[in-house]
Amino acid sequence: MSKPNSGLTAAYTPISTLTIPQHWSAEQAMVVWEFLDQVARCVWDRYELPLVELIKAELDQEHTEQLDLFNPDDHSPDFDDDLPDF
């Protein structure tokens, strides 16, 4: 069963369905790129600390979910059997 989108992932859902026109010239695409870059910089300048907190929380959650895949009581295999003793 898939997990519902939440947090930052949910914010990107509408963007992932966005279709870029294929008839733009390279110059038109560059103007859009530069505009979006400037918007991103303005948003970052205004909301840097709250954004960092959101990103950190999202990464911490992903890290916790990844740790759930491992059992700390399992013994890890010994991979250095073929290595000579020094």
N, C-alpha and C positions, 0 to 999 in steps of 0.2 A: 504494500500500500504506500502510495507516495505521500510525503509530508506536505501540508499546505504551505504556500509561500508566506513568509513573514519577514519583518524587518526590511533590510536593504534589498533582499531578493524580491520582495513584493513590489518595491518601488520601481524595479527595472522591468516588470512584466509588460506595461504598456509600451515601453521603449523597444522591447524585443520584437514586437509585432509591427513596428514602424517600417514602412516601405519608402526607400529613397528613389526619387524619379531617376530613370535611366537616361533621360534626354538632357540632363544638365551638361553644360560645357565644363571643362576643367576649371575655368575661371569662376564659374558659378559655384562649383563644389568647393573651391578654395575660399570663397567669400563666406559660405555657410560654415566651413571648418573654422575660420578665423573668428566668426561671430560666436560660435559655440565655445571656442577656447576662451574668449573674453568673458562670456557668461560664467563659465566654470571658474575662472580666476576671481571674478567678483563674488560669486557665491562662497568660494573658499576663503577669501579675505574677510567676508562678513561672518561666516559660520565655522571657522576653522576648529575651534575647541569643541563645540557640540558635534561636529562631523567626526572628529577624531574619536570622541567618546562612543558614537554610534558604530563606527568601523571597528573599534577595539572590542566592543560588546559582541558584535557579529562574529569576529574572529575568535574570541574566547568561547563562544557557543559552539562554533565549528570544531574547535580544538577539543572541547569536552565530548562532543559526539564522536570524534575520532578515537578518543581514549576508551570509549565504551566497547570498541572492537577487540580490545586486548584484555586478557585476564592476567592481573599482576601475579597470581599464584602459579601460573604456568612457568615451567622451567624453559629457558631459552636454550636452543641447541648450541653445542660447543663446536664452533666453526674452525678452530685453530688446531685440529688434530694433526694436520699434515705439515704444520709449521715446525721448523727445528727449534729446539730450546737454545736460548742465548745466555 
